[in-house]
């Protein structure tokens, strides 16, 4: 593998078309951590986890996938943006993040068919009936309720002092379910053609832009593989979103940025190259997927990304950006790490226990 060096712009500001400026090209990935209250109210542990990453130098610090509706909850301890009772905690979080000159973003999420029935109290909702997940098709009114909830949550985020939001359209959750021809079997205006299946997302984007003030940033996360997605359709959607220029940035969750696509039509290039080759206009492009070392960060930037999205590396090192700045060859600590190490990196006990479910991440406690 050739030796890559960080491009000069890695630690230079990045201006979004809405007017916001990120101090560098590092984005904290939206990471499930299970740490907030059962009612979605911010916990002290989640506050510490996120503000520690802002302190560690991330130019954009993003929450976990946060709920827009009680019927779309995805996991216990999920941060909420769906009720005014969440506002006090969200105000505290936004202020705590911005003390460290980071762009504070809430990621907005509805699990759709992946909502656990034991958490939401009823069968999960989906664009169409889904036997695997025992989910039922959403009525037309329920589609509009979910769409409107995705538009209301950014207004709450703005009131709380956040700088922007990202719409979670990846990983087989509700927006992604609408995009999938395999999952979405609707016969109304939200199903059928690729344009119809993207209508739910398009209406949310238009609604958020109309409902929030100029300068409030809007991003979209997409994933091109797994969860019954067609990578060519997602590539074409990404191209359209960038050309329409209604969003500030596209956050591609690629699982492994340097691997070849599974789809034979796109062999001979990396997943990263599929998307860096697109005409992005004023829309910024970032990606996540096994970007762990300073060298990998540099390679991603050299191949054309505007920013990198760091997940696992940020769990291991709250100050990942500062470490790469100090040492372009930085490599994170080897896993498994001890629970005490993670506690020292500002993970609460619930988060530490969740990380035990990641194979090989946390060392087993001594007998």
Secondary structure, DSSP 8 states (H G I E B T S, - for coil): -------GGGGS-EE-TTS-EESSSEEE-------S-TTS---HHHHHHHHHHHHTT-SEEEEEEEES-GGG--STT--B-SSGGGHHHHHHHHHHHHTTT-EEEEEEE--GGGS-HHHHSS--EESS-BTTTTBEE--HHHHHHHHHHHHHHHHHHHHHT-SEEEEEE-TTSHHHHHH-TTT----STTSSSHHHHTHHHHHHHHHHHHHS-TT-EEEEEE--SSTT--HHHHHHHHHHHHHHT-SSEEEEE-SSTTSB-SSGGGTTSBHHHHHHTS--TT-EEEEESS--BHHHHHHHHHTT-SEEEESHHHHH-TTHHHHHHH-TT-B---SSB-HHHHHHTT--HHHHHHHTTSTTTB-----
